[in-house]
Amino acid sequence: MLEKDLLGNKNGAGFYRRDKRDSKTVFDVLNLETFEHEPAQNPDVPIAAEAQEQGDLGARTRFLVEKADDERHARYVRDTLLPYMAYASRRVPEISNTLEDVDHATEWGFAHEAGPLRTWGLLGVRETVERMEGMGLEVGAWVKEMLEAGNETFYKREGTKELQFSPVKGEYEPVRVDPLIVSLDALREEDKELSRNDSGSLIDLGDGVLCLEIHSKANAIDGALVEMGYEALKTLEEDDRWVRLVIANEVNNFCVGAKDGEMGQVEGAVEALQSLLMGFRFASKPVVAAPHGQTLGGGLEICLHADRVAAAGETYMGLVEVGVDLIPAGGGVKEMVRQLISPAMKTRAPALPYVQRVFEGAGGDLRQRPRSAGDGLPR
C-alpha cells in the first residue's frame, strides 16, 4: 500500500476509496490480492442474528465467546475483546485507582454499553481469566489476587448500593454516585414506585415531583403507556402533594415513536394520544420532558407539548414518519406551527421561511447545517 501510494482519504484512497455512483456517495473496499478497489459487499453473518436472539448484553457476549472455537466471526469477537479487557486490567492502578473510571472511559468516550471490566464481569471473571491465559494473554496481577482472596466479581450490590473492588485497598468500596443524578431504579428499590404496567411507571422523585417513566418495548408509545400517562395527569391534578411532572427514563433511547396497530384501532389510538399530549400542554402544573438518545415521532411530540424540555447532550429528535409514508399524528405538526410561526406573526415577519421550516421538519429534512444570521430561521 505504501509503494502504491494508498495512504488514506487525504491521498485519494487507502483501505477504502470514496466514489460516486448513481448520484450516491459510496466507499469501495481495497482487495488485498489485486490492490484494486471494489464495491463493498454486505457480508452474511448468521451468528450475529443468533446472538441477537440470546437476550441482554451478557447473554449475547457469552454466546459469541463460547462459539469462538467453531465460528470465525465469533472468534474475531473473542480475539479482539479478551486482549482489550486484559490490557485494561494491566493499566489498573497505573492510570486509575478505580475500576469505574476505566469503565467510564469507554462507556462515555466511545458509547459502549459496558466498559472492559463490566463486560469481563458479564462473562465471568474467573472463567475469562482461564480463557485469557489459554490465549497467552497477561492478566493484571491484582485480578488473580482478588480471586485468590475469594472475591469473584469486580462489582457487586449491597442493598441499594453498588460496590467495586479496589485493587489499591484489596477490598470493596462504594461506586461514586453523583448527587445531582436521580436513579429511577434506586428509587424503585426504595418502594418509591407508585403505579406500574408493562409500558410505564409512576415514581416519586421527592420534593413533590412525580415521574412518568417510559419502559415499553423499544420505548415506543403504546396503549398501556397512554393509559399510564392519563393516570399521571390525574394524579398530578387531583393530589396536592405533586407540584410538577417529569417524563423520563434510564434506557438507551427516550422514545422511538408510536407502536404500529391494526387499522381499525388507529383512529382511537391517535385520538387517545392527541388528548394525552394536549393534557400535558394544558396541565395546571408544570410538565417537563427529559429526552435523550433517539427521540423520534411521538417522542418528539411529547417534548413539544411539555412546558420545558431538559434534553441530554446526546439527543436526536425528529418527526420521521414521512420517511415511511406516514403523517405525524400526535399533534407535533400543529405544535411546530404554533411555536415557530405564531411568535413571528407577532412581529409581522414574513411567514414563509417559518412555514417552510415546519414542512422541512415534518418531512425529515432537518439536516445539520450552519445557519447564517440572515436565513430568517429561529435560533
C-alpha positions in Angstrom: 0.0 0.0 0.0 2.9 2.4 0.8 4.5 1.6 -2.6 1.2 2.2 -4.4 0.7 5.5 -2.5 -2.5 4.2 -0.9 -2.2 6.4 2.2 -5.8 7.2 3.0 -8.6 9.7 2.2 -6.3 12.7 2.1 -4.3 11.0 -0.6 -7.4 9.8 -2.5 -7.6 6.2 -1.3 -6.4 3.8 1.3 -8.2 0.8 2.7 -11.3 2.5 1.3 -11.9 4.8 -1.6 -14.7 7.3 -1.7 -16.5 7.5 -5.0 -19.8 8.5 -6.7 -22.2 6.0 -8.3 -25.8 6.7 -9.3 -25.6 10.1 -7.7 -24.7 8.4 -4.3 -21.5 8.5 -2.3 -20.1 5.0 -2.0 -17.0 3.6 -0.2 -15.2 0.9 -2.3 -13.0 -1.6 -0.4 -9.4 -2.5 -1.2 -8.9 -6.0 -2.5 -5.7 -7.2 -0.7 -4.9 -9.6 -3.6 -5.3 -7.3 -6.6 -4.9 -4.0 -4.7 -7.8 -2.6 -6.7 -10.8 -1.1 -5.0 -14.1 -2.9 -5.4 -17.7 -2.2 -4.4 -18.3 -3.2 -0.8 -20.4 -6.3 -0.2 -22.7 -6.9 2.7 -21.4 -10.0 4.5 -23.7 -12.8 5.5 -23.0 -13.3 9.3 -25.8 -15.7 10.6 -24.2 -15.9 14.0 -24.8 -12.2 14.6 -28.6 -12.8 14.2 -28.3 -15.8 16.5 -26.5 -13.7 19.1 -29.2 -11.0 19.0 -31.8 -13.6 20.0 -29.9 -14.6 23.2 -31.1 -11.7 25.3 -29.1 -8.9 27.1 -25.6 -7.9 26.5 -24.1 -10.5 28.8 -26.0 -13.4 27.2 -25.1 -12.2 23.7 -21.4 -11.8 24.5 -21.2 -15.1 26.3 -22.8 -16.8 23.4 -20.3 -15.4 20.9 -17.3 -16.2 23.1 -18.4 -19.8 23.7 -18.8 -20.2 19.9 -15.4 -18.8 19.1 -13.6 -22.2 18.6 -16.1 -23.2 15.9 -17.1 -20.0 14.1 -14.7 -17.4 12.6 -16.9 -14.3 13.2 -17.3 -15.3 16.9 -13.6 -15.9 17.0 -13.0 -12.4 15.8 -15.1 -11.0 18.7 -13.3 -13.1 21.2 -9.8 -12.4 19.9 -10.4 -8.6 20.0 -12.5 -8.5 23.2 -10.2 -10.5 25.5 -7.0 -8.7 24.7 -8.7 -5.4 25.2 -10.0 -6.5 28.6 -6.7 -7.9 29.7 -4.9 -4.7 28.7 -7.4 -2.7 30.8 -6.6 -4.8 33.8 -2.9 -4.1 33.4 -3.5 -0.4 33.4 -5.0 -0.5 36.9 -3.8 1.1 39.1 -1.2 2.5 36.6 -3.6 5.1 35.2 -6.6 4.8 37.5 -7.1 3.7 41.1 -10.8 2.7 40.5 -12.5 0.3 38.1 -15.4 2.6 37.5 -13.1 5.3 35.9 -11.6 2.7 33.5 -15.1 1.6 32.5 -16.4 5.1 32.2 -13.6 6.0 29.8 -15.1 3.6 27.2 -18.7 3.9 28.2 -18.7 7.7 27.9 -15.9 8.2 25.4 -16.9 5.5 22.9 -20.6 4.9 23.7 -20.0 1.4 24.8 -22.9 -0.2 26.8 -20.4 -1.6 29.2 -16.7 -0.9 29.8 -14.0 -3.5 29.7 -14.2 -4.6 33.3 -18.0 -4.6 33.4 -18.0 -6.7 30.2 -15.5 -9.0 31.8 -17.8 -9.4 34.7 -20.7 -10.3 32.4 -18.5 -13.2 31.0 -17.5 -14.4 34.5 -14.2 -13.1 36.0 -12.6 -16.5 36.8 -13.7 -18.2 33.6 -12.4 -15.3 31.5 -9.0 -15.4 33.2 -8.7 -19.0 32.2 -9.6 -18.2 28.6 -7.1 -15.3 28.6 -4.2 -17.4 29.9 -5.1 -20.1 27.4 -4.6 -17.5 24.7 -1.3 -16.4 26.2 -2.6 -13.1 27.4 -1.2 -11.4 30.5 -3.7 -10.6 33.2 -3.3 -7.8 35.8 -1.8 -9.3 39.0 -4.5 -7.7 41.1 -7.2 -9.8 39.3 -5.6 -13.1 40.4 -5.1 -11.7 43.9 -8.8 -10.7 44.1 -9.8 -14.2 43.0 -7.4 -15.9 45.5 -9.0 -13.9 48.3 -12.4 -15.3 47.4 -13.8 -12.3 45.6 -15.4 -13.5 42.4 -16.7 -10.2 40.9 -15.4 -6.7 40.1 -18.7 -5.2 41.0 -21.5 -6.3 43.4 -24.6 -4.9 45.1 -25.1 -4.5 48.8 -28.7 -3.4 49.4 -29.3 -0.4 47.2 -25.5 0.4 46.9 -23.2 -0.8 44.2 -19.7 -1.7 45.3 -16.5 -2.0 43.2 -13.3 -4.0 44.1 -10.4 -1.7 44.8 -7.1 -3.0 43.5 -5.4 -0.5 45.8 -7.1 -1.4 49.1 -7.8 -5.0 48.3 -11.4 -4.7 49.3 -14.8 -3.4 48.0 -15.7 0.2 48.2 -18.8 2.1 47.1 -19.1 3.3 43.5 -19.2 7.0 43.5 -22.7 8.5 43.0 -23.2 12.0 41.6 -25.6 13.7 44.0 -27.2 15.5 41.0 -28.2 12.2 39.3 -31.6 10.7 40.2 -31.6 6.9 39.7 -35.1 5.6 38.9 -34.0 2.0 39.7 -32.7 3.0 43.1 -36.0 4.8 43.9 -37.8 1.7 42.8 -35.8 -0.3 45.3 -36.8 2.2 48.0 -40.5 1.5 47.2 -41.0 4.9 45.5 -42.8 3.3 42.5 -46.5 4.3 42.9 -48.0 2.6 39.9 -46.9 0.4 37.1 -48.0 -1.5 34.0 -46.0 -3.2 31.2 -45.1 0.1 29.5 -44.9 2.8 32.1 -44.5 3.6 35.8 -45.2 6.5 38.2 -42.3 7.2 40.5 -42.0 9.6 43.4 -38.8 11.7 42.7 -39.1 13.6 46.0 -39.8 17.3 46.6 -43.3 16.9 45.2 -42.1 15.8 41.7 -43.9 12.9 40.0 -42.1 11.0 37.2 -43.8 9.2 34.3 -41.2 6.6 33.3 -41.4 5.1 29.8 -40.3 1.5 29.7 -42.4 0.0 26.9 -41.0 -2.4 24.3 -38.4 -0.4 22.3 -39.6 2.6 24.3 -42.4 3.2 21.9 -45.8 4.7 22.7 -48.5 2.1 23.0 -51.9 1.8 24.6 -50.5 0.8 28.0 -48.2 3.8 28.1 -51.0 6.2 27.1 -53.1 4.7 30.0 -50.2 5.4 32.4 -49.9 8.9 31.0 -53.6 9.6 31.8 -53.0 8.2 35.3 -50.1 10.5 35.7 -52.2 13.5 34.7 -55.0 12.5 37.0 -52.6 12.1 39.9 -50.9 15.4 39.2 -54.1 17.3 39.1 -56.0 15.7 41.9 -53.3 15.2 44.6 -51.9 18.4 46.2 -48.7 16.5 47.1 -47.5 16.9 43.5 -46.2 20.2 42.1 -44.9 19.0 38.7 -44.5 16.1 36.4 -41.3 14.9 34.7 -41.4 12.4 31.8 -38.1 10.4 31.6 -36.4 7.0 31.6 -33.0 5.5 32.0 -32.6 3.4 28.9 -30.7 4.0 25.6 -33.4 5.9 23.9 -36.1 8.2 25.3 -38.9 7.2 22.9 -38.7 6.0 19.3 -42.3 6.9 18.3 -45.7 5.2 18.4 -46.2 1.4 18.1 -48.0 0.3 14.9 -51.5 -1.0 15.4 -54.3 -2.6 13.5 -56.1 -0.3 11.0 -59.3 -0.5 12.9 -57.6 0.7 16.1 -55.6 3.5 14.6 -58.3 6.2 14.8 -59.0 5.6 18.5 -55.2 5.3 19.4 -54.4 8.6 17.6 -57.3 10.4 19.4 -56.1 9.0 22.8 -52.6 10.1 22.1 -53.6 13.6 21.0 -55.8 14.0 24.1 -53.0 12.9 26.4 -50.5 15.3 24.8 -52.9 18.2 25.0 -53.4 17.2 28.6 -49.7 17.6 29.1 -49.8 21.0 27.4 -52.7 22.4 29.4 -51.9 20.8 32.8 -52.3 23.2 35.7 -48.9 22.2 37.0 -45.6 22.2 35.0 -44.8 19.2 32.8 -41.1 18.7 32.0 -39.7 16.3 29.3 -36.2 14.9 29.8 -35.3 13.3 26.4 -32.0 11.6 25.5 -30.8 9.4 22.7 -33.4 8.8 19.9 -36.5 11.0 20.5 -38.5 10.3 17.3 -42.1 10.8 16.2 -44.3 10.6 19.3 -41.2 11.0 21.5 -40.6 14.5 20.0 -44.3 15.2 20.2 -44.2 14.6 24.0 -41.4 17.2 24.2 -43.3 19.7 22.0 -46.3 19.6 24.4 -44.2 19.9 27.6 -43.7 23.2 29.4 -40.0 22.7 29.5 -37.5 20.3 27.8 -34.3 19.3 29.7 -32.5 17.5 26.9 -29.3 15.5 27.3 -26.4 16.4 25.1 -26.7 13.2 23.1 -30.3 13.7 21.9 -31.5 13.1 18.4 -35.0 14.5 17.7 -37.2 14.5 14.6 -40.6 13.8 13.1 -39.6 10.9 11.0 -43.0 9.5 9.9 -42.9 10.9 6.4 -39.8 8.9 5.7 -42.0 5.8 5.9 -45.0 7.3 4.2 -46.9 8.2 7.3 -48.1 11.6 8.7 -47.2 12.7 12.2 -50.5 12.4 14.0 -49.8 13.2 17.7 -50.1 16.9 17.3 -46.4 17.6 16.5 -47.0 19.5 13.3 -49.6 21.7 15.0 -47.1 22.4 17.8 -44.3 23.3 15.3 -46.6 25.7 13.6 -47.7 27.2 16.9 -44.2 27.5 18.3 -42.4 28.6 15.1 -44.9 30.7 13.2 -47.0 32.3 15.9 -44.2 34.3 17.5 -43.1 35.5 14.1 -46.6 36.8 13.3 -46.5 39.0 16.4 -43.5 40.8 14.8 -45.1 40.8 11.4 -42.2 38.9 10.0 -42.7 37.1 6.7 -44.3 33.8 7.4 -42.9 31.7 4.5 -39.5 30.9 6.0 -41.2 29.6 9.2 -43.8 27.6 7.3 -41.0 26.1 5.2 -39.1 25.2 8.3 -42.2 23.3 9.6 -42.7 21.4 6.4 -39.0 20.5 6.2 -39.1 19.3 9.8 -42.1 17.2 9.3 -40.5 15.8 6.1 -37.4 14.6 8.0 -35.2 17.3 6.3 -33.8 18.9 9.5 -30.3 18.4 8.4 -27.4 19.6 10.4 -26.3 22.7 8.5 -24.8 26.0 9.6 -27.2 28.9 9.8 -26.4 32.4 8.7 -27.6 35.4 10.6 -29.9 36.3 7.7 -31.5 33.0 7.0 -34.8 34.0 8.7 -34.9 30.9 10.8 -35.4 30.9 14.6 -32.4 30.2 16.8 
